[in-house]
Amino acid sequence: MSFSARVKAELHQSISDKRCCKKAEAAAQLRVAGMISYAEHEQVQVKLHHTLMVRPKADPYFAQSGIVFGETEPIYEQFLVEQTRCCKKEYVRGAFLAGGSVSDPDKEYHLEIVCWDAMIAEELAEFLEKFAIAAKVVERKGHAVLYIKEAEQIIDFLNLIGAHQSMMEFENVRILKEVRNNVNRQVNCETANIQKTVDASLRQVHHIQQLMQSGGLEKLSPQLRETAIIRVENPDLTLQELGQLHEKPIGKSGINHRLRKIDEIVEGGHGAWNT
């Protein structure tokens, strides 16, 4: 079972007993995924996605849901403004059940609700703003798609519609991915630093060997000459470790300064040998 299917299965297990909330959920499902038309003999055709229901105008299902039919289209009770916070949550829940899906967080962060009409999708996006959830709307294959890509926002959405178990599963995956990414970044950073240190050591040893072959080592000041000899004899040691091997131990910055001076002398072909 996909993560999206598990979310909906969880939602189906917890249905509100309050009439007003049932009304909000039913209205949302009709608005998001319903196509309503009129047939013969005062019958109303309601299509939810690819499921067609034929009902008489006086069917109690619609009456109990707070939905009545005019001459050309259904008229929805203004529950979005008048009803309680729980009803507003049920409206979002109904919208998700009717046209929503959410990707497996192991793969990507993506939640969407497909609506028949762009106006309904925009209305739903504005409605979600009241719960501090930011959603965007795009057109796809003739339908309006409301979508959320931020992990934190998807978690807030799942919490809003009452999918608490799925929310915890999503959050656990998000935390695990974040920890894994942080570890990878740290490893990559340390690897890069190690490579940088190795490259610097190889360059320094190469320069010192050039000085030794050309007789330039003897032209260096005693301090530079001591550092050069210690470095060429200990290519694997860190700057701090090299500093401790000197007759008078010096710090990392002091070693770094001396080795950079040797680099400048060799790369410049001449220099202040006695510095």
N, C-alpha and C positions, 0 to 999 in steps of 0.2 A: 504494500500500500504506500502510495506517495505521501510526502509530508502534507501536501495540500489536502489530500483525501483524509488524512488523520485529523487535520484541523476541523474539517466539516463533520467528521464522525463525532468528534468531541462536542461540537456545537449541538448536534442533533440529540445528544444525551442529556442536555440541560435546556429544557423548554420552559419559558416563563408561564406561570399560572395566571398572570394578570391580563385581563382582557385588553387593556390599553396597550400593553406591550405586544400582544399578539397582533393587534391592529397595526401597530407601527411596522412590525416585521413583514406582515402580509402586504402592506402598502409598498414597502421598499422593494419587495420581490417583483411586484407588478410593475413598478416604475422602472426598475433596472433592466429586467429581462422579459417583461410582458408585452405582448402585442394583442390588442383587444379590438374586435370588430363585431358587427352585428349580422346575425343570420336571420333566416325566416322564422316566423312564429314567435317573435319577441325573444329570441335566444341570443345569448352573448357568447362569442368565441374568445377564449383566453388561451394564448400560446406562450408558455414559458420555455424558452429555448426551442426544443423540437417536440414538446409535449403539448398536445391540443386538448383543451377541455371545453365542452359546450354546456353552458348553463343558462337557465331562464333568468330574465332580468331580476326577478324577485328572489333569487336564490339566497338563502340566509348566510351563506359563506361570505358574500360581499358585504351584506348588511352588518354582520358581526365584525367585519374588518374595518368598518367605517368608510367603505367605498360605495358610492352610488353612481349610477350612470345617467348622463344627460342624453341629448339627442345625438351627439356625435362622438363624445369621449367621456371617460370616467372622471368624476370630480373627487379629489382627495381631501379628506378632512385636514385642517391645518394643525396637525399634531406636532409638527416640527417646532412651532413656537409655543403652543398651548400646553403640551404635555410635559411630563417630568423627565429628569435626566435618564432614568432607566428606560423610558420609551425611546429616547434619542439613541441610546446605545443599541436597542433592539432594531432600530431603523438601519443602523450601520451593519449590524449582524445580518439582517435580512438581505441587504444589498450584497454582502459578501457571499452568502449562501446562494443567491440567485446567479451572480455572474463573476464571482471572485476566484482567485487561485493564488497560491504562494509557493515560490520555489523552495526546494530543499536548501537550507542554509549552508550545507556542506559545499554546495556548488556555487550559489550566488545569492545575493540579497535582492529579491524582487517580489513584490505583491501587486496584484492588479485586480480591477473590477471592470468587466466589459459591459458597457451599457448600449442600449439600442439607439439612444439619442444623446448628442453632445450637450444639450442643455441640462439633461439629468446628470451627466458626469460632472459638469461644472458646478452644478448645485450641490452634489455630493462632496466635491472638493472643498467648497466654501463651508459646508456643514462640518467637515473634519477639522477645519481651522479652529472651530470653537473648542475642540479637544486638543489643540496645540499639535495637530498632526498635519504635516505639509505633504500634499499630493499634487501631482501634475496630470494633465489630460492631453492625450494625443489621439489622432485618428488612425485607425488600422483596419483595412479591408471593409470600409463602409461602416465601421462601428467606432464609438468613442471609448477610449480606454483610460481609466484613471489608474495611475501607478505610483508606487512608493519604492525607493531603492535604498534608503538609509536604514541600516540595521536597527538603530535605536527607535526610529519611527515605526518600523514594522512591529517591533516588540510592543510599543505603545498601542498599536492598532489591535494586536492579538489580545492584549490585556483589556482593551475597551470592549471588544465583542464577547468577552468571557471565555476565550480559549486559553485558560491559564496553564494547563498542562503543556500545550503546544508552545506557549510563550516561554516556559521554563526550558523546554527542549531547545528552542531556537536560541535562547540566551546562553545556554551551556555550550552550544556549538560555536556561537560568536566569541565567547570568552576563550575557548580552546584555540580557535583560529588566531585570535589576537595574541595570545601567549606564544603560539608557534611562530607567528610573523615577527614578534619581538625577538625571539631567540634567533631566528634566521638572520635578522638584521644585525644583531650583536655578533653572531658568528662571522658574518660577511665583513663586518667592520674590523673585527679582530684579525681575520685572515688578510684583509687589505693592509692593516698596520704591520703584520708580520712580514708580508711581502715587501712593504716599503722599507722595513728595517734590514731585511736580507739584501735588497738592492743597494741600499746605502753602504752596507758593510762590504759588498763585493766591489763597489766603486772605490771606496777608501783603500782597500787592500791593493787594488790594481794601481792606484796612484802612488802608493807607498813603494810598491815594487818597481815602478818606473823610476822613482827617485833613487832607489838602491842601485838599479842598473846603470844609471847615468852619473852616479856619484853625488847626486844632489842631497842625499840624506845627511851627509856630513856638514852641509851648508846650513841646515836648519838650526834654530836655537836649541839649546839643551832641552827646554820644555817640550817643543814640538817633536824633537827627535825621540824623546822618551815615549811620548804618546804614540808616535808612528810605529816604533818597535813593538810596543805592547799590543797595538791593534793588529799588526800583521801576524803576530804570534798567537792571537786569540780572536780569529774572525767570527766566532759564534757567540761571543759575549755581548751583553747589552752595554750601553754607554755607562750606566751606573756601575756595572761590574768592572768595566775597564778602569773607571776612576779609582776603585779600591785597590788596584794592582800597582798604582804609582807609589814612588818612594814617599811622597807626601800626598795622600789620597785627596782627590778633588771630586767635585760634584758632576752631575750629568751635564749641566749647562757649560761647565768649564771644558769637559771632554768634547762636547759638541762644537764649541768655539774653535778648539785646536784642530780638530779634524776638518772643519770647514776651511780653516786657513790653509791647511795642506792641499785641499782640493783647489783652492784659488791659485796657489803657487804652481801646481802642475798644469791646470787648465789654462793659466795665463802664460805659461812658458817662462815666466820670470816673476819676481816679486820681492817682497821684503823678507828675505831668507832668515834674517835674525829676529823677526818679530816674535 
